[in-house]
Each structure stands twice: as structure tokens, then as C-alpha cells.
Amino acid sequence: MNHSMRIVLTMAIGIFLCLLDTTVMNIALPVMQTGLSTSLTQLSWALNVYTILFASLTIPLGRLADIYGRSRLYLVGLSLFLIGSLSSGLAANVGWLIAGRSLQSLGAAIVFPASMTIGIQSVAPEKRTSAIAILGATQGLAAALGPTIGGAVTQFFGWRGIFLINVPFVILAFILCLRLLSWQHQRPIGERLDLWGSLLSMTMLFSLTLALVKGDDWGWTSGAIIGLAVTSIVALDAFLFAEAHVDQPMVPLALFKDRQFTGSAIVTVIAGVFMVAIMVLMPSYFTRVMGKSELMAALMITPTSLMIFIFSPLSGFLLAKLGPRLVIFSGSLAIACGYGWLSVLNPRAYWQLVIVFVLVGMGYGIVIGPITVLAAGKLTGKLLTASQSVIGVFRQIGTSLAVAIFVSALSTNLVTAKQHIWQSTQDQVASLSMSAQAKTDTLATVKTRLKQAEPSTTASTQGISAAKTKRLVKTNYQAVVKKQQLQHAPVAVQHQVYQQVQQKVTQTVAHDNRQIKKVVHHVKVKTRSELDWAFMWPYRLAMPLAWLMLGCTLYFERRSDYLA
């Protein structure tokens, strides 16, 4: 293996770790909530702060590395990521965890764009496509493997392991960088940081990602979310104006005059939405609805990661043979077919879901490799850094959009599902012939479980227990004794009355339990149907976006034009 390929693979380690941590934490949230004794709302900040800061800081920190030396800042980024990983893994409370994740994201915002630029510029021009394809495949594979690795590590090493597992790999990358990278850097004469562009880009991206990840919690029509949306739009307008009127823009707007770069940015967002939606929602479906463990849920979505692992490296090399348009169209079509099948299948049949995972994983793998190559084009220097930083930001926006769209839709659907289950249960109980008290108790139990637990636990409502039957016999017997004034009756008489009451109560309870069993069966069927709908409906709503992705393939060149 030659020196340049060693550098590319070393950069791939940094890229993998940065993007792995965007999704590795999701599946471990319930365990972390218990371990840190905190609310899910507070814990969600540890998840969201990484996405928000990573997206906000990637462009300015990438530009900073261009000016002051990529190799030096790369080591700074690795150091911050290492400290953040250690802090997160050793966190004693949620505040400590959030601080650690903030340091991680700061390091990732330095490491990611620098990794892409160092890796690409370390190889000869004729081998550039291979290097970009490797780095691009690493990005897609890292994000896809996040839930699988998170579930496995949590199962065997606890939730702290998902952060501490970074430590040996960061140290390895650090040592390799010291041995492989060049440390000679001449600061370009007259180069300076675009301060206004930096400030406006950070404001715009911070407002946008915060609005997307917190929209469901705060309410999409709340003052905070509307304010963030307005801020992001105003900051975007100001950013575009500023970049068009400065000598050294943070993001050269000329990048977007390249149709293939524009197409790459759009497809990166849409493909990211489809991928993250599968990798985030389906493990939740397996754990919350089907009752699988975190490890089993992670393993069940492994076919997606496997397809990305196979097709990402291959697709980058197909560009010269098939051309960008046909390659991107093929991947987009596979994703669209996967979502089309997902909209009509039975999610309880795992083999049907495997078809979806294979199609979406294959499609995403086919798309993500060439996208990175096409975004880089023949750019060099600060244009190359800007292109990779922008594509990285669009990838984070895709992740945030997936969370905003699918998690918000799921939350709304779960509320609707509970309402449907409650109304259906009321109708079913009202139609049955059992005692008024049994009806009241059954409805009260279902209502309590709907409020306090996942809807999937509602179907476990039990009938009248033996202990409760004894209490009913005792209560009814005492009432009969008091009513008929049998307090001083002979023991034999009292015993006879007790047996009569016991027989009557037992018969009534048996009848009521048969009726309750019907209710339980009805609630179980209804709950299953409603939960399947709640999880699957967002995927069905996403179908128009799949066809939009197919239309975006027109941005890309045919083979004849690409090779001209």
C-alpha cells in the first residue's frame, strides 16, 4: 500500500467516527435515560447538540483549516473529539453528557471537512476518483451502521461503550497522522476568514437545525419555532448577499452554477432523509411494537448496512462506464421501489421488510459513492474544501429533516392511535353484557395504560383476578348479612349464605371474564393495527419525495457528456 492510500484510509477513520456519532446514540436512549435518571426531553439535547453544532460549524472551521493548516487543525479536531468522547462516556449526569457531546461535535466539525480535503489532495489526479469513492462510501456506511453498532455495544458493554469505543480509534488516527501527514504549511498571502459569512452561515444553520430537531417538542406553530424559521431565512438572504460581495467568500456561490454540484447537494439531502428514516424509525418499531431487544432490533436492520457496504465502493467506479445520470437514477429508483414496497407490505412479516432494507440500502449505496465524486469534480484548494463542507452540511440537514418529518409524524400518529384505541374500546365494552362495575374497571385499566405506557402494552389488560374475586365474595357476603340481619344467625346458616354468595359471585366473575377476554382480544387486534399504521404511514407520505429524487437525476450528465 503506497503512502497516499495510507493517508486516505487514515482520513476514512476520522470521517467514520464523526458520522457514526450522528446515529449511534439513538437506539440507546431508553437505557441512557434510566442510567442517568433523567427525562427524555433533557437527554434529547445530548443527541441534538451534536447535529446542530456539527452542521453549524463545519463550513467556517473547514475554511479556518485552509488558512492555518489542515494537518495542524486536524489534530486539534481529533483531540477535541477524543476529550468529548471520554467526557460523554464517563458522564455522571445529563449536563456532563451534553457538554461532552458539544466537544465531540466541535471536533467533528474540524475533522470532517479536513479529512475530505487532505484525503483527496494526497493522491495523484488519476487516482482521485478512487480516493473520493472510498471517502464517500465511508460516510454512507458510518451513518448506516450507527444504530447497529449502538445496539450491539449497548447490549454487551452498556451505553457508555458507544462513546468510549471511539477512544482507541481516535488514538490510532492521531498516531497515523503524526507519521503520515506533511507539517509544512505556508499561509496563503492575503487569505483571511470571511467573518460575516461565518457568522451568518452559523446563524442560519443553527436556527434551521434547531427548528427541525425541536419542532415536534416545542410545536411547529410555536413562537420559538416560527422565530427560528424566520431567523434562518433572514440569515440565508444576508449570507447570499454577503457572499456575492466579498473578495474571499466562505462559500463561493459559483459552486452552485455547476449543475452536478447542485444536483449532488439536493440528492444528498433527499437520500439522507430516506436512509435516516429507515435507520431511526425501524429500530423503534422493532423495540416498541414488536418487543425486540435493542441488539435484536439493530441486527434486524443490518441488511441495509450490508448493502451500503457492498454497493458504495462499487458505484463510484461505475461513473465512467454508465455516466452520472444513469448511476444516480438507478440508485434513486431502488430507493423509490423500496419505499413503494414499504407502503403496502405487512410489517409483521420480517422477510417483507428485508426486501425494503435491501432495496433502500442498495439504492443509497449506489447514490452516495458517486455523489461525493461528482460534488468534488475537478476542484482544488479552497473550492474543494468548500464543496466538501457544503455537502457535509447538506448531509446533516438531511438527517435533521428526517428526524423532523418522520419523528414528528410518528408522534402525531401515536396520539391518534391512542384515541382510536380508546374510542374502539369504549364501543366494544358498551356492547357487552357484563356488570357495570366490570365495565368501569376495564375501561379504567385501559385508559390508565394508554396514558402511562406504550399503546402496545394496553392489550395485556387482565380480567378479574382470584384475589379480587375473594374480595368481591367477602364484600357481597357482608352486604347480605347486614341486609338480612344475619349477624347473630347460627354458624351453619351463615356458612350456607356464604356459599350461596360465593357461587353467585363466581358465576358472575366467570361471565365477566369471558366478556373481558373478548375486550382484550379486540383491543389487541385494534392496537396492533393502529401501531402498524402509526409507524408505516410516514413512509407512505414520503413517496412523492422519492419521485422528486428521480426527477433530480436530470441535473447530472449523460455518459457521453461526462467523458467529453
N, C-alpha and C positions, 0 to 999 in steps of 0.2 A: 504494500500500500504506500503510495507516494505521500509527500509532505502535505500537499494541498488537500488531498482527500482526508487526511487525518484532521486537518483544520475543519473541514466541512462536517465530519462526524462529531467533532468536539462541539461545534456550534449547534448541531442537532440535539445534543444533550440539554443545552440551555433552553432551546425552543420547546423541547418536550416537557421539561419541568414547568415552564411558565404557563403553557396551555393546559397541561394536566390539572393544575390547581384551579382552573376555571370551573371544572365539573366534578373533581374528585370528592368534594365535601358534601354534595347534595344528598347522597344515599345514607350518609352517616348522621344526618341532622337529628333524628329521634334519639339515637344513642348519646350524642353530644349534649342534647337538651337535658337528659337525665344525669349525665356525668357532671355537668356544670351547674345543675339545679337552677336553670334559667328558663325564661319564656322563649317560645319560638320566634316571637317578634324581635326580641333582643338578639337572639342567635343569628337571625337572618342578616343582620348587619355585618357579621363576620363573613358571610357569603357574598353579600352585595358590595362591600367596600373594595374587595379585590377587583371585581368587574368595573366598578365606577372609576377607581384611580388608574387602573391599567389602561382603560380606554382614554381617559382624560390626559394622561401624561406621556403616552407613547410617542406622539409626534414631536413635542418640544424636546424631550430627552433624547430622542433619536438625532435630532438636529444638533443638540449640545455635544453629542458624541462625535459628530462630524468635525466640529470646530476644535475640540480639546483632545481628541484622540480616542478612537473607538476601543482600542485594546485596553487602555487605562480605565476608561469608564465601564468597560465590560466587566473588569474585575471588581469595580465598585458595586456594580449591579449584582454580581454573584454574591458578594459579601453581604449586601442588604437582604438578598433573598435567603441566604443561609441564616442570618440572625432572625429574620422573620419566621422562618420555618421552625427554628429552635424555640422561639418565643411562643408560637402557636401550639407546638407540641407539648410544651411544659406549662401552658396556661392554667392558672388556678381559678380563674373566673372569666366571665364573658368579656369584660373590658380589656383584660390582658390579651385575650384571643383576638379581639378586634384590632388592637394595636399591632400584634404580630402579623396579622393578615395585611394591614396597611403597609408595613415594611416589606412584606413579600411582594405586594403589588408595585411598590416603588422600584424594587429591584427588577421585577419582571418588565416594567416599562422601559428600563435601560437595556436589559439583556435581549429582549425580543428583536427590536429593530437592529441593534448592533450585530446580533447573531446572523441575521439575514445578510446584511451588508458585508461583514467580514467573510462569511462563507462563500458568497457569490464572487467577491473580488479576489479570493485566494486561488481561484482556478483559472486556467487558460481559457480564452474566449471560446475555443472549440468544444470545451467541456462544461461550459456554463449551464447549458440546459440540464445536464445530468445533476449538477450540484443543486440547482434550483428545484428540480423534481424531488430530490432527496429531502431537502428542507421543507418543501411544501407538503410532501407526504407525511413528514414528521408532525407537522401542525395538525393535519386532519386526524391522524392516528392518536395523538395525545388527547385531544378533546373527546374523541370517541371512547377511548379506554378509561377515561376518568371514572365513570360510575362502576365499571368492572373492577378496576384496581381499588377504588374506595371501598366497595363491598367486601372484597377478599381481605384487604388489610384490616378493616374494622372487625371482621369476623375472627381473625387469628391474633391480631396484635392490639385491638382496641382502637378507638377513634384517634388517639394521639399519634398512632402509627402513620396516618395518612399525611401528616406533616413531617414527622421525623424521618420518614423514608427518603425525603429529599436530601437529607444531610450528606450521606456518603456520595451521592451522585454530584452534588454541588462541589464537594471537596475534590472529587476526581476531575471535574471540569476545570476547576481552579488550577490544579497541578498541570493538566494538559495545556492550558492556556499559557502558563509560565514557560513551558518548554517549546511551544509551537508558534506563538504569535510574535509578530515584529513589534518592537517597542520604540522604534524611531518614528516620530511624528513631527511634521513641520506644520504649524498652524497656518492655514491659508491666509495670505496677506489681504487685509481688508474684510475678511469674513467676520460677521457678527450675528448674534442671535436676534431674530425678529421678535422683540419683546411684545409689541402689540398683537402680533399674530399668535404668539404663545399664549398670552393672557386670554384672548378671545376664543382661541380653539379650546383651551381648557375649560373656560366658562360654558361654551356651547356643549361640549361633550359631557361635562359633569352634569349640567342641567338635564340633558337628554337622557343619559343613562340612569340618573337618579329617578327621573319621572317614570321611565319604563319599568324599573325594578320595584318601585314602591307604589305604582299606580293602583294596584289591586288593594293594598293595605290602607292607603290614605283615601282612596276613592278617586275615580278618574275625573269627576267633576268638582273635586275639592279645590279650594283656593290655592293650596300648596302646589298641586299638580298643574293646574292651569298657569300659575305663576312660573313654574319651571319650564313649561312648554313655551310660553311667551319669551322667557329669557333665552332659551336655546335658539328660537327663531331670530330674535333681535341680534344675538351674538353671532349667528351664522351670517346674517346680512352684513354686519360690521366686519366680520372676518373676511368675507369675499371682497368687500370694498378695500380693506387694508391690504390684502394680498395682491390686489391689482395695481396698487400704487406705491409699493416699496421695491427697493432695488434687490433685496435678498429675501424673498418671501419664505415663510415657514413651509408652505405647501405651494409649489409652483402650479398655478392654475392651468398651465399648458399641459399638465398630465391628463386633464380631463378632455382635452381636444383629441387625444388618442382613443379611437372607438374601442379598441381592445382593452385598454386600461379601464375605461368607463364600464364596459361590459363585465370585466373581471370584478370590479367593485360591487356592481349590482348582484351578480351571481353569487359572490362571496356572502353577501347578506342573506339572500333567499335560501341558498343551500345550507347556510348555518342555522337558519330558523328551522328547516326541516330536520336537520340532524339533531340539534339540541332538543327539539320537541320529542323525538323518539327516546333519546338517552336520558331525559329527565322525567317525562311522564310515565313511560312504560315501567320502570322500576317501582314507581309509586303504585301503579296499578297492581303489580305482582305482590307487593307487600301489604297494601291497604285493603285490597279487594280479594285477592286470591290467597292471602295469608302466608306467603312465602317469606323465608328469611332474607336478610339483606344480601348474604352471599349468594343464595339461590337466585334472587332477582338479578344480581349482577351477572351471574353466569348465563341466565336466560336471554340477555341481550348481547351476549358475546358474538353471535353470528354477524352482527353489524360491524363490530370492530375487526373481525376476521376478514370480511370483505374489503374494508378500507385498507387493511394491511396488505392484501393481495393486489388490489387494483390501483392504489395510489402510486406506487413506484412504476407500474407498467404504463399508466395513462400518459405521463409526461413524455414518454418516448414515442407515443403514437401520433404526436402532433405533426411530425414531418411526413408520416405515412398517410394520415387521414385528413389533416388540416384541423385548425381550431374549431371551426363551426360544427363539423361532424362529431368530433370528440365531445365537445360540450353538450351538443344536442343528445348524444347517446346517454351521457350521464344524467342529464335533466329528464330524459324520457324514462329512465329506470326509476328515478325518484318519484316521478308523477305516477307511474304504474304501481309503485309500492303504496303510495297514498290512496290511489284508486281502489286497490285491493283492501287496504285497511278500512275504507269507508263502508265495505259490505260484508266483511268477514265476521265470524263468530270468535270474539277474543278469548273465549274459554278454551278453544282448541289451539293449543300451542303451535302445532305444526303449521297452522294458517299464519300465525304471527311470524314464524321463521321465514316464510316466503317474503313477508314485508321487510324483515330485518335484512335479508339477503339483497333484495332489490334496492332498498334505500342505502345500505352500506356500499353496495357495488356502485350505485349512481354517484354517491358522494365521493367515493374514492376516485372514480373516473374524472370528476369535475375538479377536485381540489388540487391534484398534481399540476395539470395544465394551467389552471388559474394563476398559480404562483409564477409559472414561467412566463405567461402572457403579460402579467402585471409588470414584471421586471423588464420585459422587452430587451432592448439593447442599451438601456440606460446605464449610466455610470455616476460615480461621485454622489453629490447631494441629491440629484434626481433619483438615483437608485434608492438611497436611504428614504427619501420622501415617499416613493412609491410603495416600499415595503411597510413603512409606518402607517400610511393611509390604509393599505389593505388589511393590516393588523387591526386598525381601529374599526374598519367595517366588519371584520370578523367578530369583534366584541359587541358591536351594535346588533349583529345578527343574533348573538347569544342573548342579549338583553331583550330584543324583540320577541324571541321565542318564549322567554320567561313571561314577558308582559302579556302576550297573546294567549298562550296555552294555559299558563297557571291561572290567569285571570278568568278565562273561560271555564276552566275546571272548577274554580272556587264558586262561581256563579251557578254552574250546573249542579254542584253538590248541594247547594242551598235549595235549588228547585227540586232535586231528587228527594230530599228530606220532606219537603212539603207534599210531594206526590205520595210518598210512602205513608205519611201521617193521614192524609185525606182518604187514601185507599183503605187503611187500617180501620179508620172510623166507620166507613161504609160497611166493611166486612163484619166488624163487631156488632154493629146495629142490626144486621140481618140475621144474626144467630140467636137461637133460643137458649139462653143461659141466664143465670141470676144477674140482677142489676149490679150487685157488688163485684161479681167476677168480671163483668164488662168494664166497670170503673177501674178495677185493679189492673186489668190487661192493658187498657189504654194508658193508664198512668205509667206503667212499666215501659211501654213503647215510647211514650213521649220523653221520659227521662233519658232513655238510651239515645234517642235522636239528638237530644241537647248536649249530652255529656260525652258521647263516643262517636266513632265512625259509624255510618249507616250500616256497614256490613255486620256489626255486632247486634243489630236490632233483632235479627231473625232468631237469635238464641233465647228469646223470651220463653220462660218456662211456665208450666201450668201450676196448679195449686199443689204445693208440696205436702209431704206427710206431716211435717211439723205444723204447718198451717192448718191442716185438716184436724189435728188434735186440738188446736186452739179453738177452731170452729165448733167442734163437738162440745168442748167444755163451756164455751160461751152460750151455745144454744141450750145445753142442759141446764145451766144456771137460770137462763131465762124461763124455761118451762117450769122448773121447781118454784121459782118466785111467782110465776103467774098462777100456778095451780096450788100454791101454798103447801108444798110438799116438804118443807124444811124439817118437819118433825115426823114425817111418814116413816114406816118401817124400812129397814135397810133393803129388804127384798124388793119392796115397791120402788125405792129409789134406783136400785140396780136395774130393774125392768125398764123404768123410764129412760135410764141412761142408755141401755141397749137399743131402745127404740129410736132415741135421738141420734145415736151413733150410726145406726143403719140408714136413717133418712139422710143424714149429712153425708155419709159415704157415697150414697147413690147420687146425691146432688153434685158432689165433687167429681165423681166419675163422669157424670154427664157434662159438667162444665169443662173438665179436662179434655174430653173429646172435642168439644167446641173450640177450646183454646188451641188444640192441636191443629184444627183447621185454620185458625187465625195465623198460627206460627208458619204453617206451610204457605199460606197466602202472602204473608209478609216476606218470607224467604224468597219466593219467586219474584215478588214485586221489587224487593231490594236488589236482587241480582240484576234484574232488567234495568232498573234505574241507574245503578252504578256503572253498568256497561255503557249505557247511554251517556252518562256524565263524562266518562273518560274518552269515549270514541267520538263524540260529537265535535270537539275542537278539530280533530283530524279531518273530518268531513268538510268543515268550514274552510279548511286550508286548501282545498282542491283548486280554487281559482288561482291561488298563488303559484301552484305547480304549473299551470298553463302559462302564467306570466313568465315563469322561468324559461319555459320552452321558447317563448317569443324573444327573450333576451339573447338567444343564441345568434340572432341576426346581427348583433354587434360584432361578431367575430368573423374573421376572414375565411374564405374557402382555401383549400389546399393550394390551388394554383397561385392565388394572390399572396398567401403566406410565404411560399417558397420563392416568389419573384425577387 
